[in-house]
């Protein structure tokens, strides 16, 4: 089915399907094998396990937000090439979503109950970025991926030393996110105004503090 055969109802149903697959545990399936597959399980104390689970829950919600951002941008991006790049990037983020969910299960934990809320908010932000124009939409992707990499690198340092499975997942996520950001810049992404960057940082801090516990 091509884009020309899709009407607004079709697109709305596809967006709903994307939202459900992002927010309902067990609905997303990775195309690539988890980086943690070949790493042996290690013993973690109860406090270490809870801390690792909190960090991985944040990362999982971050990937839910990424799905929503890309979906929102793809829905409103003006140029076909930009829309396609958004959809391709979203597909690659599905791997991260699945890997984080799998690791949460191993840590006897679950994804955040707030994921539907953050999905809706992120979709709206992504749609607005797309409406602003492709250069700003791509610039938004580049800045988002930059900030994601920064907090992933922080989490690598904060994870228990023996939790090599979680660290392997975050390490590969950093590689992928950097590539997405660089691709967006090379495609013509504009540098975002400082107030927009600060607002993005503030919103991400709220997400991190809430989803660590819930």
C-alpha positions as CSV (number, residue, x, y, z in Angstrom):
1,X,0.0,0.0,0.0
2,X,1.4,3.4,-1.0
3,X,0.9,6.8,0.6
4,X,-1.3,7.8,-2.2
5,X,-3.8,5.1,-1.4
6,X,-4.1,6.1,2.2
7,X,-6.9,8.5,3.2
8,X,-7.1,10.4,6.5
9,X,-9.0,7.6,8.3
10,X,-6.4,5.1,7.2
11,X,-3.6,7.3,8.5
12,X,-5.5,7.8,11.8
13,X,-5.9,4.0,12.2
14,X,-2.2,3.5,11.5
15,X,-1.3,6.1,14.1
16,X,-3.6,4.4,16.7
17,X,-1.9,1.1,15.9
18,X,1.5,2.6,16.4
19,X,0.5,4.1,19.7
20,X,-0.9,0.8,21.0
21,X,2.2,-1.1,19.9
22,X,4.4,1.4,21.7
23,X,2.4,1.6,24.9
24,X,1.2,-2.0,25.4
25,X,3.9,-4.3,26.8
26,X,4.8,-7.2,24.6
27,X,3.5,-5.5,21.4
28,X,6.9,-4.4,20.0
29,X,9.3,-6.9,18.5
30,X,12.9,-6.2,17.7
31,X,14.4,-6.9,14.3
32,X,17.9,-7.2,15.8
33,X,19.0,-9.4,18.6
34,X,19.5,-7.8,21.9
35,X,23.1,-6.8,22.7
36,X,22.6,-8.5,26.1
37,X,21.9,-11.9,24.6
38,X,25.5,-13.2,24.8
39,X,26.2,-11.7,28.3
40,X,25.7,-13.9,31.3
41,X,23.3,-12.9,34.0
42,X,24.9,-11.4,37.1
43,X,23.9,-11.4,40.8
44,X,22.4,-8.1,41.9
45,X,21.3,-7.1,45.4
46,X,17.7,-6.0,45.8
47,X,18.7,-2.3,45.9
48,X,20.8,-2.7,42.8
49,X,18.1,-4.5,40.9
50,X,15.5,-1.8,41.8
51,X,17.9,1.0,40.8
52,X,18.8,-0.7,37.5
53,X,15.0,-1.3,36.9
54,X,14.3,2.4,37.5
55,X,17.0,3.5,35.0
56,X,15.8,1.0,32.4
57,X,12.2,2.1,32.9
58,X,13.3,5.7,32.2
59,X,15.0,4.5,29.0
60,X,12.0,2.4,28.0
61,X,9.7,5.5,28.3
62,X,12.3,7.5,26.4
63,X,11.9,5.1,23.5
64,X,8.1,5.3,23.8
65,X,8.5,9.1,23.5
66,X,10.8,8.6,20.5
67,X,8.2,6.5,18.7
68,X,5.6,9.2,19.3
69,X,7.9,12.1,18.3
70,X,8.8,10.4,15.0
71,X,5.1,9.4,14.4
72,X,4.0,13.0,15.0
73,X,6.7,14.4,12.7
74,X,6.0,11.9,10.0
75,X,2.3,12.9,10.1
76,X,3.0,16.5,9.4
77,X,6.4,16.6,7.6
78,X,6.0,18.4,4.2
79,X,8.7,16.7,2.1
80,X,8.3,13.0,1.2
81,X,12.0,12.3,1.9
82,X,11.8,13.7,5.4
83,X,8.6,11.7,6.2
84,X,10.3,8.5,5.0
85,X,13.4,9.2,7.1
86,X,11.2,9.8,10.2
87,X,9.4,6.5,9.6
88,X,12.7,4.6,9.1
89,X,14.2,6.0,12.3
90,X,11.1,5.1,14.2
91,X,11.4,1.5,13.0
92,X,15.0,1.4,14.3
93,X,13.9,2.7,17.7
94,X,11.5,-0.3,18.0
95,X,14.6,-2.4,18.7
96,X,15.5,-0.2,21.7
97,X,11.9,-0.3,23.0
98,X,11.9,-4.1,22.8
99,X,15.4,-4.5,24.4
100,X,14.5,-2.2,27.3
101,X,11.2,-4.0,27.9
102,X,13.0,-7.4,27.9
103,X,15.6,-6.2,30.4
104,X,12.9,-4.8,32.7
105,X,11.2,-8.2,32.7
106,X,14.6,-9.8,33.6
107,X,14.8,-7.3,36.5
108,X,11.4,-8.4,37.7
109,X,9.9,-5.0,36.8
110,X,7.5,-3.4,34.3
111,X,7.3,-0.4,32.0
112,X,6.0,2.9,33.4
113,X,2.2,3.3,33.8
114,X,2.7,6.9,32.5
115,X,3.7,5.8,29.0
116,X,0.4,6.6,27.3
117,X,0.5,10.1,28.8
118,X,4.1,10.7,27.6
119,X,3.2,9.2,24.2
120,X,0.4,11.6,23.7
121,X,2.5,14.6,24.7
122,X,5.4,13.6,22.5
123,X,3.2,13.0,19.5
124,X,1.9,16.5,19.8
125,X,5.3,18.0,20.1
126,X,6.5,16.0,17.1
127,X,3.5,17.1,15.0
128,X,4.2,20.8,15.9
129,X,7.9,20.3,14.9
130,X,6.8,18.9,11.6
131,X,4.4,21.8,10.9
132,X,7.2,24.2,11.6
133,X,9.0,23.0,8.5
134,X,11.4,20.2,7.6
135,X,14.6,22.0,8.6
136,X,13.2,22.6,12.1
137,X,11.8,19.1,12.3
138,X,15.1,17.6,11.4
139,X,16.8,20.0,13.9
140,X,14.4,18.8,16.5
141,X,15.5,15.2,15.8
142,X,19.1,16.1,16.0
143,X,18.7,17.9,19.4
144,X,16.5,15.2,20.8
145,X,19.0,12.5,19.9
146,X,21.8,14.6,21.4
147,X,20.0,14.9,24.7
148,X,19.1,11.2,24.7
149,X,22.7,10.2,24.2
150,X,23.7,12.4,27.2
151,X,21.3,10.8,29.6
152,X,22.1,7.3,28.3
153,X,25.8,8.0,29.0
154,X,24.8,9.2,32.5
155,X,22.9,5.9,33.1
156,X,25.9,3.9,32.0
157,X,27.8,5.4,34.8
158,X,24.9,5.0,37.3
159,X,24.1,1.4,36.6
160,X,25.5,-1.2,39.1
161,X,29.0,-2.2,38.0
162,X,28.0,-5.9,37.6
163,X,24.9,-5.1,35.5
164,X,26.7,-5.8,32.2
165,X,23.5,-6.8,30.4
166,X,21.9,-3.4,30.9
167,X,25.1,-1.7,30.0
168,X,25.4,-3.6,26.7
169,X,21.9,-2.5,25.7
170,X,22.6,1.2,26.5
171,X,25.9,1.0,24.7
172,X,24.3,0.0,21.4
173,X,21.5,2.5,21.9
174,X,24.0,5.3,22.1
175,X,25.6,4.2,18.8
176,X,22.2,4.1,17.1
177,X,21.0,7.4,18.6
178,X,24.2,9.2,17.6
179,X,23.7,8.0,14.0
180,X,20.1,9.2,13.9
181,X,21.1,12.6,15.1
182,X,24.0,12.9,12.6
183,X,21.7,11.9,9.8
184,X,19.2,14.5,10.7
185,X,21.9,17.2,10.8
186,X,23.3,16.1,7.4
187,X,19.8,16.2,5.9
188,X,19.5,19.9,6.7
189,X,18.5,20.1,10.3
190,X,18.6,23.6,11.7
191,X,20.1,24.6,15.1
192,X,17.2,25.1,17.6
193,X,16.9,28.3,19.6
194,X,18.3,28.0,23.1
195,X,14.9,28.5,24.8
196,X,13.6,25.5,22.9
197,X,16.5,23.4,24.0
198,X,16.0,24.4,27.6
199,X,12.3,23.5,27.4
200,X,13.2,20.1,26.0
201,X,15.7,19.5,28.8
202,X,13.1,20.5,31.5
203,X,10.5,18.1,30.0
204,X,12.9,15.3,29.9
205,X,13.8,15.9,33.6
206,X,10.2,15.6,34.5
207,X,9.9,12.3,32.6
208,X,13.0,10.9,34.2
209,X,12.0,11.7,37.8
210,X,8.5,10.3,37.5
211,X,9.1,7.2,35.5
212,X,12.0,6.0,37.7
213,X,9.4,5.2,40.3
214,X,6.1,4.7,38.4
